Amino acid sequence: MNTLNSKELSHRADLLYSMLESCTLCPRKCRVNRLKGEIGFCQNGNQALVATYGPHFGEERPLVGRGGSGTVFFSWCNLRCIYCQNYEISQLGDGNPVSPEVLAFIFLSLKESGCHNINLVTPTHVIPFWVKALELIEEETTLGIPIVYNTGGYESVEVLELLEGIVDIYMPDFKYWDDEVGRKLSGCNNYSEVAQSALKEMHRQVGDLVIDENGLAQRGLLVRHLVLPGGLAGSEFIFDFISKEISKDTYINIMDQYRPCGPNLLPSPLNRRITPNEYNQAITAAKRAGLWRIDGMF
């Protein structure tokens, strides 16, 4: 539900495209010229790749409703999580190149199929292309359903600022509290510091999650946190940060579905699922921090 006029939306798209000339879309700042097809860490050049799209009924309840969440899975990623469950898409690049015109068609077709939102999965490295698609839509009609920014949490505040008025629902992961864990497991520096700044900016823009009378999310911040074996995620510290620095009313999904995945053998303790006790400890820590909008528990 874009709140920008067409002129401002076009201006934002132009600014984002200009960043591709020396790419600084994410905190890695690879500075390759993606407009000429050069590739950096994310392996994506001058066109978005889409692995799959369609109504999805496995997301959080306020996104799914009756018609599903209109997910668009972009190929590649600006993280390299060694346990990624979608590594064929995020690390092998399975997918097909699409123009902004095709993306616009995909968004409109998801709306026409009854989806309640457009859920952009791993959108960070392809921001200019889907913003351009929204611009093309607004030239002819209006999308009229929320845009969900579904991200791993490794975001540039400077770029997020350009998405104000475009993104309705930010849905970041907060993966790790310890930066060394982030470096080892996702191949990035300063993950925790970057994610903290990103969540603050997201919340500044959209506030706490607003759910309408039909139980559907319309606007706001929804945080995901995957509990990892052996306490690797630092869940307790993350929950304390969210409660104290973001909002006690933050809607959070504390996920228990970790399983060993990825193309390589994983070291202990990542080579096992989490235990019920580990998950219960995370839930207890969230409640102790004062968080109460825990997905599936209210």
C-alpha positions in Angstrom: 0.0 0.0 0.0 2.5 2.6 -1.3 2.0 6.0 0.2 4.3 7.8 -2.2 3.1 9.8 -5.2 4.3 8.4 -8.6 7.0 11.1 -8.9 8.6 10.3 -5.6 8.3 6.5 -6.2 10.1 7.0 -9.5 12.8 9.2 -7.8 13.4 6.4 -5.2 13.7 3.8 -7.9 16.2 5.9 -9.8 18.3 6.4 -6.6 18.3 2.7 -5.9 19.3 1.9 -9.4 22.2 4.3 -9.2 23.5 2.4 -6.2 24.0 -0.6 -8.4 26.8 1.2 -10.3 29.0 0.7 -7.3 26.8 -1.6 -5.3 26.1 -0.5 -1.7 22.7 -2.1 -1.3 23.7 -4.0 1.7 26.3 -3.6 4.5 28.9 -5.6 2.5 29.3 -2.7 0.1 31.0 -4.8 -2.6 31.1 -1.7 -4.9 30.9 -3.8 -8.1 29.2 -2.3 -11.1 26.1 -4.5 -11.3 24.6 -2.3 -14.0 27.3 -3.8 -16.2 26.6 -7.3 -15.0 29.5 -7.5 -12.5 28.7 -9.6 -9.4 29.7 -9.3 -5.8 29.0 -11.5 -2.7 25.3 -12.0 -3.5 26.2 -13.3 -7.0 23.3 -11.2 -8.5 24.0 -8.9 -11.5 21.7 -6.5 -13.3 18.4 -8.5 -13.1 16.4 -10.2 -10.4 16.0 -13.9 -10.4 12.8 -15.5 -9.0 12.9 -19.1 -7.9 9.2 -19.5 -7.2 6.1 -17.5 -6.3 2.5 -18.1 -5.2 0.1 -18.2 -2.2 1.9 -19.5 0.9 0.0 -20.8 3.9 2.9 -21.6 6.1 3.7 -18.0 7.2 2.6 -16.3 10.4 -1.2 -16.2 10.9 -1.6 -12.4 10.4 0.0 -12.8 7.0 -1.9 -15.8 5.8 -5.6 -15.2 6.5 -7.8 -17.2 4.1 -6.1 -16.3 0.8 -2.5 -16.9 1.8 0.6 -14.7 1.7 1.8 -13.8 -1.8 5.4 -15.0 -1.6 8.0 -14.2 -4.1 11.2 -16.1 -3.5 14.2 -14.3 -5.0 17.3 -16.3 -5.8 20.7 -15.6 -4.1 21.2 -13.8 -0.8 23.5 -11.3 1.0 24.1 -13.9 3.7 25.7 -17.4 3.4 24.2 -19.3 6.3 25.8 -22.7 6.5 22.6 -24.4 7.6 20.2 -22.6 5.2 17.1 -24.7 4.5 16.7 -23.0 1.1 20.3 -23.2 0.0 19.5 -24.3 -3.5 17.8 -20.9 -4.0 20.0 -18.7 -1.7 23.4 -20.2 -2.5 23.1 -22.1 -5.8 20.9 -19.5 -7.5 18.1 -21.7 -8.7 15.7 -19.5 -10.5 14.9 -17.5 -13.6 15.7 -13.9 -14.5 12.8 -11.6 -14.6 12.4 -8.0 -15.7 10.6 -5.4 -13.6 7.6 -5.8 -16.0 7.4 -9.5 -15.3 7.7 -8.8 -11.5 4.8 -6.3 -11.8 2.8 -9.0 -13.5 3.6 -11.5 -10.7 2.6 -9.0 -8.0 -0.7 -8.3 -9.7 -1.4 -11.9 -10.3 -0.9 -12.7 -6.6 -3.3 -10.0 -5.7 -5.8 -11.3 -8.2 -5.5 -14.8 -6.8 -6.7 -13.5 -3.4 -3.4 -13.1 -1.5 -3.5 -10.6 1.3 0.0 -9.2 0.8 3.1 -9.4 -1.4 5.8 -11.2 0.6 9.3 -10.5 -0.8 11.6 -13.2 0.4 15.3 -12.2 0.5 14.6 -8.9 -1.2 17.7 -6.9 -0.1 20.1 -7.5 -3.1 17.3 -6.9 -5.7 15.6 -3.8 -4.2 15.8 -1.6 -7.3 14.1 -4.2 -9.5 11.0 -4.7 -7.4 10.7 -1.0 -6.5 10.7 -0.4 -10.3 8.0 -3.0 -10.6 5.9 -1.2 -8.1 6.4 2.0 -10.0 5.2 0.4 -13.2 2.1 -0.8 -11.4 1.3 2.6 -9.9 1.5 4.1 -13.4 -1.5 2.1 -14.4 -3.4 1.1 -11.3 -2.8 0.5 -7.6 -1.6 -2.6 -5.9 -3.6 -1.9 -2.7 -2.2 -4.7 -0.5 0.7 -4.6 1.9 4.3 -5.1 0.9 6.2 -7.4 3.2 10.0 -7.1 3.4 11.1 -10.6 4.5 14.8 -10.4 5.2 17.7 -12.0 7.1 18.2 -8.8 9.0 21.6 -7.8 7.5 20.5 -4.4 6.2 21.8 -0.9 5.4 20.0 1.8 7.3 20.7 4.2 4.4 18.9 1.9 2.0 16.1 1.2 4.4 15.4 4.9 4.6 14.7 4.9 0.8 12.0 2.2 1.4 10.0 4.4 3.8 6.5 4.7 2.4 7.0 1.7 0.2 7.3 -1.2 2.6 4.3 -1.7 4.9 5.5 -4.7 7.0 9.1 -5.4 7.8 9.7 -9.0 8.7 13.4 -9.4 9.6 15.2 -12.3 11.2 17.3 -11.5 14.2 19.7 -14.4 14.0 22.6 -14.0 16.4 23.6 -11.8 19.3 27.3 -12.7 19.1 29.1 -11.2 16.0 31.6 -14.0 16.0 28.8 -16.6 15.7 27.4 -14.5 12.8 30.8 -14.5 11.1 31.1 -18.3 11.4 27.6 -19.3 10.5 26.5 -16.6 8.0 29.8 -15.2 6.7 29.2 -11.6 7.7 30.9 -9.1 10.1 29.1 -7.1 12.8 25.8 -9.0 12.2 24.3 -8.1 15.7 25.2 -4.4 15.5 23.9 -4.1 11.9 20.6 -6.0 12.8 20.1 -3.8 15.8 20.3 -0.6 13.8 18.1 -2.1 11.1 15.4 -3.1 13.5 15.4 0.4 15.0 15.0 2.0 11.6 12.3 -0.4 10.6 10.3 0.2 13.8 10.8 4.0 13.3 9.1 3.7 9.9 6.2 1.4 10.6 5.8 0.9 14.4 4.4 -2.1 16.1 2.4 -4.6 14.0 -1.1 -3.4 13.3 -3.7 -6.3 12.8 -7.1 -5.4 11.5 -10.5 -6.8 12.5 -10.1 -9.8 10.2 -6.8 -10.8 11.9 -4.7 -9.6 9.0 -1.5 -7.6 9.3 -1.6 -4.2 7.7 1.5 -2.4 8.8 4.3 -2.7 11.3 7.3 -4.8 12.5 7.2 -8.6 12.8 10.5 -10.1 14.0 11.5 -13.7 13.5 14.0 -15.6 15.6 15.2 -19.1 14.9 16.3 -21.0 18.1 19.6 -22.7 17.4 21.0 -25.8 19.1 23.4 -25.1 22.1 22.2 -21.6 22.6 24.2 -20.3 19.6 21.7 -17.6 18.7 22.0 -15.8 22.0 18.2 -15.7 22.2 18.0 -14.2 25.7 20.1 -11.1 24.7 18.1 -10.6 21.5 14.8 -10.6 23.4 16.1 -8.2 26.0 17.2 -5.8 23.2 13.9 -6.0 21.4 12.0 -5.4 24.7 14.2 -2.5 25.8 15.3 -0.8 22.6 12.4 -1.5 20.2 9.1 -2.2 22.0 7.6 -4.7 24.4 4.7 -4.8 22.0 6.8 -6.2 19.2 5.2 -9.2 17.4 7.7 -12.0 17.4 7.8 -15.5 16.0 10.2 -17.7 18.0 10.7 -20.5 15.6 11.5 -24.1 16.6 11.9 -25.6 13.1 15.7 -25.7 13.0 17.0 -28.8 11.3 20.5 -29.6 9.8 20.5 -28.5 6.2 22.8 -27.1 3.6 25.4 -28.7 1.2 28.0 -29.5 3.8 28.3 -31.5 7.0 27.6 -29.3 10.0 29.7 -29.2 13.1 28.2 -29.9 16.5 25.8 -28.7 17.8 24.4 -27.7 14.5 24.3 -31.3 13.4 21.1 -31.9 15.5 17.7 -30.5 16.0 16.9 -28.3 19.0 15.5 -30.0 22.1 12.1 -29.2 23.6 13.9 -27.8 26.6 16.0 -25.4 24.4 12.8 -24.1 22.8 11.0 -23.8 26.1 14.0 -21.9 27.5 13.7 -19.4 24.6 10.0 -18.9 25.2 10.6 -18.3 28.9 13.4 -15.8 28.1 11.1 -13.8 25.8 8.3 -13.7 28.4 10.8 -12.7 31.1 12.0 -9.8 28.9 8.4 -8.6 28.8 7.5 -9.6 25.3 4.0 -10.9 25.0 3.0 -10.8 21.3 4.5 -14.2 20.6 3.2 -15.9 17.4 0.8 -18.7 18.2 0.7 -18.0 21.9 -2.1 -15.3 22.2 
